[in-house]
Amino acid sequence: MDMEAGKTLTNEEVIRELLDLLKKNAMKEQANDVFEICSYVDGLEKKIDSMTEELTNMQNQIKEMQEDTLVNNG
């Protein structure tokens, strides 16, 4: 699932419709559970994106270090 700018699972139209249906059918607890799960998934996506960016930065730093070593020892 790709996180576009400002797009989260909790803002998806289908999820909002599901939450409305659950609430209308006196299933408020289930609606809360669905919302909490979606919020948790949104949080995980943000963490994964952050970790991916950090790993990319680390790879670039290692590449620069290797290039510097080759230039200085070559």
Contacts in CASP RR format, 6 or more apart in sequence:
PFRMAT RR
TARGET T0000
AUTHOR 0000-0000-0000
METHOD contacts of the structure
MODEL  1
MDMEAGKTLTNEEVIRELLDLLKKNAMKEQANDVFEICSYVDGLEKKIDS
MTEELTNMQNQIKEMQEDTLVNNG
1 9 0 8 1.000
1 45 0 8 1.000
3 45 0 8 1.000
3 46 0 8 1.000
3 49 0 8 1.000
8 38 0 8 1.000
8 42 0 8 1.000
8 45 0 8 1.000
9 15 0 8 1.000
9 38 0 8 1.000
9 39 0 8 1.000
9 41 0 8 1.000
9 42 0 8 1.000
9 45 0 8 1.000
10 35 0 8 1.000
10 38 0 8 1.000
10 39 0 8 1.000
10 42 0 8 1.000
12 38 0 8 1.000
15 34 0 8 1.000
15 38 0 8 1.000
18 34 0 8 1.000
19 31 0 8 1.000
19 34 0 8 1.000
19 35 0 8 1.000
22 28 0 8 1.000
22 30 0 8 1.000
22 31 0 8 1.000
22 34 0 8 1.000
23 31 0 8 1.000
END
